[in-house]
Amino acid sequence: MRNRNSNEEKNLRKILKEKRLELNMTQRDLGELLNTPHTFINKYEVGERYLTFTEVINICKNLQIDVHSLLDDVMEKSSKE
């Protein structure tokens, strides 16, 4: 069973949210780009919802994040905790 509060899950959510904010993008803006309600963005950012790998890829494309770099960053931050 997956743990929404694992270091990896928390760091993934944190990195994606930080990048969204860095781009001055609201949850609504990102939701529109992804063709999803803004509540989808809110739920994964606060840990109420898991992301599938496909969803992570689509979010990365819209936030201009390289998926490989994202995974490296998540693992690096998680190993330090």
C-alpha positions, 0 to 999 in steps of 0.5 A: 500500500502506498503511503501519501506521507512518505518522504518521496510523496511529500517531496514530489508534491513540494517540488511540483507546487514550488515549480508551479508557483515559480511560474506564477501559475495558479492551481486553476491555470494548471488545471486548465492546461491539464484539462482537469478541475483546479481541485485536482491540483489542490488535492495532489498538492495537499496529499489527498490524492495520488498521482499516476505516472502519466499524470506526473509526466503531463504535469511536468510537461506543463510546468517545463520540468524534465521528468528525469531531473524531477525524479533525481530531485525527489530521490536526493531530497528524500535521502537527506531526510 
